[in-house]
Amino acid sequence: MLPATTSSDETFEIAKFWLSDCVSHHDLCNRTTNSSARLPPRLLDIGLLETARIVRVVDTRGELVDKYVCLSHCWGTINMPFRSTSQNIKILNNGVLMSDLPQTFQDAVWVTHLLSFQYLWIDSLCILQDDVEDWKSHTTIMTDIYQNAHLVLAATWGRDSHSGLFRSNKHAGPLYMRKPLPHWWGQTSFGKNDYWHRAFVDELPLLERAWVFQERLLSKRILHFTPAELHFECREELKCQCTHGLRVYNSHPKARHSRVLQEGGAREIGIRWRAIVTEYSKLDLSFATDRLPALLGIAKEIQAASPSRIIAGCWEKTLSDDLL
């Protein structure tokens, strides 16, 4: 039986266990891509939350990476979220009441606190939204920001920053899951268990966004907040509350992506790139000018795994296949 709400104590105990288990046992999730990686230029410091209910944006001054959490969320089309600008950044540096933030941000701050982290990265608060140069400089390090985050909180069901992370589980239905069914030739197909609760998160609003596609593939670990339950997605596993932590190996995009980059050759990585471009092309962007920047981080990751020049969206090593 699922908890009555995704904000329950039981839910957070499960989330803590998933995170601890991943950190302790998953080699793929704990590989560091850059031993001298730096913190994002700005982070939201929630260290004063318990005593003063205040959060503040702090300049990190390029310090070496410490543990921090990222929020992945939809901005929405109305009532744009509380944002950092060159006019209000000093106010944010001094601190604002948590209650002044949109509901999704408040919930993300609270989850970060409950999971015992001090720092949270939110794009609209940690990038100056009226400063083109600040935005451009962050675009070039977006890969690092998500790859170096200890955990990403995904507001997967919310359509804007006022939706929040949590929901009451009032409409439990049949549960669906993809799980491996071995074939005699060693391949894998997928079946459904009828007692599961809803298909996984690919049909939810956040994962319709092109920027989020990149965030999802680059991150080590993601905690998805969906209408009925939490899902934990990392480079090796996918788990949900309904399965009490059942492991599903290589049956979701993140695990497949990570294993191809770690174990595949140029041909396999080329096939993976073409699949990425196909999937990415179906997703939504608010600004057409973001089409390339929102894929740049994945391209950098693939280039690191299989060094090659990119030519008009195709890789030199697999150019003949990419052009087909």
Summary of the structure (lengths in Angstrom):
residues: 324
radius of gyration: 19.7
end to end distance: 49.2
largest distance: 64.1
contacts: 1014
relative contact order: 0.14
helix: 41%
strand: 18%
